């Protein structure tokens, strides 16, 4: 199916006529031509890429709140992606109160979400992809990874729902991260059986532990409109650390800067006039990498879920590299066009478009696939666990309200003094008044290693754990960052000084108004241990028990640590 511009605009008009409660005078579809301005991207040049990343298996439209805390330290202070709210809008020249302001910031989230509706969904993404390909039939669709994990149906189908959806979407090339939590055997099975002849799975930095042989293709080199174009894949470098090592026992990962430079020189030597890195490094790592590796025209990045309206241009010894990051949850689709003449890139245009499900009609073929996948599980997905009177969200450097609900449940059900919950960035949002279904809970917890735990740690060990995680986030050298958020803490309050060195960041640890004692042991609940053969009730069962008993979630007190030395930082609201 291919949509002409006229047909596409007719569909937009139909979506508008279907009715949306929009307050702002320039809101979507409330003003004639608003939709056209948002989604009509004139073709430019002769080499084009469409890019999405970190969809975390969200096949249907969702709400997703952007962070109100995304702190930058060291050289990253005050620079993208470490800008939130008004600082972000000002930096990218986005007018407050508009659709774009809602898409890219947390500001007035609840009211704006009611105004603009849900975002993403593969059926709506498919419509936009087809629209753009109508004017760019040469364009390649790139998937930045974290695609197969993050929902109930993905977990229950062993990722098959997402693999089939991506083939229908027309993905050309992908790289990886959470995909590997299905295990090396399953990943190779999908690559060899499902993706072969359809989607190229690229990762120059995944090698065997014994002889350092490449496990997957490092790059692809093809012609686009007669121009030789190369895409190199970069999987998440810290997969065996951030996720269970035993799931990929025979593979190594890593940033592998020198090998990347070698791959760039190899494809350039074979005639590539455009070189793109499809990366799952996280944006801070990509920014540093771009300053040190020459010959890459653009990095289409993921992992840190940063929806950046414009690229950051990074200078390096070989010229410059565009660094982008395309958000998460199928909330955005990036379009990068190059004008290539005389064997070189002469110009570019980039746009990151929010996907408003109320405005983009659902693609019929994709919707049929989604409905078919979900049908056997509908009763389980729609089980009503509770109703929330609070806005529930996760994304941000520290605790979100969804994280707080999980921590409260673990402490109560497991009989713990305090709780650690992983600082993962995936997880959808719920508005006040929404029903918390089993599907909504699984959006926060659907992983292949969900066992809950109850351990005894001394106060010294608790501090060491928090210091170690804090250094993964706030180390001033991006190559020592792992791109997640701070472990979520329940029951215990503390202060954090992100600019201090490791060992000096975590301060003032308090439990029930009393200081944590170094030698005293405390019962600590948790889940998602990376150790092998961990036994325990799945986290979704623990939290579901809590929600069923409560029936209504209200008065959630988000356990945000006290920040030290960060006054005026534009990465904190």
Secondary structure, 3 states (H helix, E strand, C coil): CCCCHHHHHHHHHHHHHCCCCCCCCCCCCCCCCHHHHHHCCCCCCCEEEEEECCCCCCCCCEECCCCCECCCCHHHCCCCCCCCHHHHHHHCCCCCCCHHHHHHCCCCHHHHHHHHCCECCHHHHHHHHHHHHHHCCCCEEEECCCCCCCCHHHHHCCCHHHHHHHHHHCCCEECCCHHHHHCHHHHHHHHHHHHCCCCEEECCCCEECCCCCECCECEEEEEECCEEEEEEEECCCCHHHHCCHHHHCCEECCCCHHHHHHHHHHHHHCCCCEEEEEECCCHHHHHHHHHHCCCCCEEEECCCCCECCCCEEEEECCEEEEEEEECCCCCEEEEEEEEEECCEEEEEEEEEEECECCCCCCCHHHHHHHHHHHHCCHHHHCCEEEEECCCECCCCCCCCHHHHHHHHHHHHHHCCCEEEECCCCCCCEECCCCEEEHHHHHHHHCCCCCEEEEEEEEHHHHHHHHHHHHHHHHCCCHHHCCCCCCCEEECEEEEECCCCCCCCCEEEEEECCEECCCCCEEEEEEECCCCCCCCCCEHHHHHHHHHHHHCEECCCCCCCCEECCCCCCCCEC
